């Protein structure tokens, strides 16, 4: 960014041995991506006879090839200056060796925000869809413990940059939630109060199926035949009324689990030697995760007291 001050009175009407400090400093702003500013300004030299020599002892000021030997001279000046307060001395001499001095103040301000790239690596990562990161819940839990790597930060000043995340910190726990997504803001700040932010959006999903365990005991138990439970028919009946306990259920979400079955406890089953009756329970949680269990039994045509054909 160039800064121009069209006319800057540096020396008085007559050269002497005093030092004149400029009351109004020149303000410059850092060039894009740099800790330096290219600053331009003009100085005006006055003498009752003629100015013959003007110099700055600062190597940052580009030398001027203007012709002197005039009573009133304006010189264009420029140079690169770093962030902060910079002092430039001028010494001017007339043809009778009278000397005048000037102290010029150039203040360079960093008004460029740091760059920040949000973290790319998250724990519990599953995929990225519709602009959201999808993270999975911890095993057996209705929440995800999420950690992330630091964001990438850089500042043109080349000084240290601080960053923070809001309103969450790495290692926080996030309950299952698909909408609205969690909004995580990262902000980088430099030493001059400039800041810039980036944002991450994520949801926590449940991909863990329910746990379902089928019962192992049934009523009307007769025996175990080659590893398969056999039920006996009801007395005076041609069928067996078989009942069993409801399967045990649990789900990490803690929400309702919907259960369907191929047979209901308390149904009547005719005698059957092979294949055995199959009872299947299917459990489905609110996220659509499914699990199932099965158990098998036979029904014999024997009464407890003997055989009927």
N, C-alpha and C positions, 0 to 999 in steps of 0.2 A: 504494500500500500504506500503510495507516494504522498508526502505531506509537503505543501508549498506555502511559504510565507513570502508574499511578493516583495515587500520592502521591510527590512529589519535594520533600524538605525543602530549601528554598533559603536560608532565613535562620535565624539562631540564636534563642535564647530572648529575647534583649534586643538591640535595634537599637544598632549602634555604627558606627564609621567604617571597619571592616575589610572586605576583599573576600573572599568565600567562594567558592572554585572547587569545583564539584561533582566528587566523586571518581569517580563512575560516569557516563560520558557516555550520552546517549540515542542509540540506534541506529535508523536508519531505512533503508528500501530504496526505490529508485526506483519510481515508478508505472509501469504498463505503457506502453511506448512513449515514455517521457519521461525527461529527465535530472534531473527534480526529484522530491522525495518530499514528500507531505503528512504532516506529523508532528504528533501531538497528545501533550500531556503535562500534568501538574498540578504546581503549585508550592504550597507551604504557607508562609504568613507567620505569624510569632509575635512578639508584643510584650507586655510586662508591663502597658501602659496601653491603647493602641489604635493600629492601623496606619491612617493616613489617606490615604496615597498610594503607589501602586505603578506603575512604568512600565518599559518596555523601550525602549531607544533603537534597536531594530532594526526596520526597516520590514517585515521579513518576518513578524513576529509579529502576529497579528490582535489588535487592542485588545480588552480585557476590560471589560465593563460591570458588574462585580460591585460590590456595596455594601461599603465598607470600614468603618472605625470599629469594629473588633473586634480582640480580642487574638489570635485564631486564625482564619486565613482560608485556604481552599483555592481556588485559581483555576485554571480550565481554560484551557489555552493551545494554540494550534496555528499552523501556518504552512507555507509551501512553502520547501524548502531544496534547494540544488543538490548534486551529487555532491562529496564531500570532507568536510573538517572545517569546521563552522560554529560561531562563538562568539556567544552572546547575553548581553548585559549587562542585569541588572535593578537598579533603584535604588528603595529603599523608604524612606518617611519616616513617623515617628510624629508625634503631635500636638505634641510639643515640639521638632520639627525635628531629631531624631536621625536619622541616615542609615545605612542598611545597604545593602551591595552584594552581588551574586551574579553569577558568571560561569558560564554554562551551555554545555556542549559538546554539539553535535548532529553526529553522524557519519552521513552518507548514503552508502550503499554501492550500487553498480550490480551487481545480480545477474541482469541480463537479458542473455540471449545475443543477439548480433547476428543479423540476418536475412541469408540468402544464397540466391541463385537461381543454379543451375548454368548454365554457358554453353549457349546455344542454337545457336551457329554452330560447326561443325566443318569443317575441310577434308576433301576426299575423300568428302563426304557423298553417299549414294546414296538411302536411305529409312529409315523407322522402322517396325519390325514387331515385334509381340509384346514390346513394352517395350524393345527394343534399337535402337540406332542402327546402321545398316549402312553401313560405309565401304568404299570400293573401294581396291584396291592401286594403287600408283603404276604408271604405264605401263611395261611391260616388267620389272617388279620383283615379287618374291614378298612384298612388305611395303608398308605404307602409312606415309607420313610425315605425321603428324597434328598439326595446329595447331588451337588453339581461342581464342576470345575470353575476356576475363576474366569471372569471375562477377559478378553484381550483389550488392553488399554495402551494408549500412546498419546503424548502431547508434544506440540511443536516446540515448547520451551525446553524439552529434553530433561525436565525436572520430574520428580516423582509424581505419580498420579494415584489418588485414593479412589476406591469404589465401594459401593454398598448395594445390597439388595433390599427391596421393600415390596410388600410388607412381610416377607418370609425370609428365613435364613436357611442355609444349607444344613440338612439334618432334621428339619422340621417334619412333622407327620401331617399327611393330607388325607382326610376321609374320602371314601369312594364318592366321585362326583363326575358326571358327564356333562352337565350344563347347569349354570354357566361355567366356562373354564376358569381355572385359576390363572390370575394375571400377576406375573412376576416382573418387577421393574428393576433394572440395573442402571446405576448412575455413576459416572466417572467425573471427578472434580480435580482441577489443577490447583496450583498454589495461588492463582490469581482470581479465584472465584468463578472461573468459567466451568460449565458442566454440560454434559450430554448424556442422554439416556437411551436405552434400548429395552425391548420388551419380549417376554416369553409367555406363551399361553400353553397350558397343558391340562389334561383331564386325568383322572385316576379311574381305571376300569378294573373289573373283576373277571378274571379268566379261569378261576379255580372252581371246579365242579363241586357240588355238594357231596358230603360223605353219607352213604346209605348202607346199612347193614341189615340183611334179611334175617328173619327169625329162624331158629334151628329146631324148635319144638312145635308140634301140632297136636291137636286133640284127636281122640279115637286112635291113638297110637297102638299099633299091633306089634311090630318088630322092625328090624332093619334088615333089608334083603339086598345082599351084595352092595352095601353102602348106601342104599336108598331107603328112606323111611316108608313104612307101609301103614296105612290106616285101615281100620276094620269097618265094615258096614254097620249101620245102626241096628240095634235089635229089632227084629220084625220088619226090617226095611230092606230094599234092594239098593240103597245108596248109603253113602257115608257123609254125615255133616261134619266137615272139617273146618276147624277154626285155628287161628294162629295169632300171635302177637303182632302188633303193628311194628314195622321196621324202625330201627333207630335212625335219627336224622341229625345232621349238623351242617352248617354252612358258614364260611368265613365272613360273609356279608352281615350275618345277624338278622337278615330279612326273611320274609316268608319264602318257603320252598313249596312248590306245587308238586304233588305226588299223584301219579296214575298207576293203575295195576291191571294185570290181565285177568285176575280172579279176585273176588272179594272173600274175606274171611267169613265163614258161616255158609258158604255155598254147599250144595249137595253134589257129590261126585260118585258116579257109578263105578263098579269094580273095573279095574284096568291093570293088566299085567305089564304091557309094554306098548309104546313108550310111556314113561312116567308123565304124570301131570307136571307142567311147568308153570310156576307162578313168578311173574316178573314185575318188579316195582321200578318205576322210572321217576327220578327226582330232578326237578328243574328249578334253578333259582331265578331271581328277577333279571339277571344279566343274560339269561339264555344258556347258561352252562348246565350240562346234563350229566347224570350218572345213573347207573342202574345196578340192581342185584337180582339174583334168581335163586329159587330153591325148588326142589323136586320131591314128589312123593307118589307112591302107588296106593291103590285101594284093593285090598284083598276081598274075595267073596266069602271069607270065613267069618263065622261068628266067634266071639271069644271062646265059646264052649266046643266048637268043632267046625267042620267043613260043610258048606252048602255049595252046590254047583250052579 
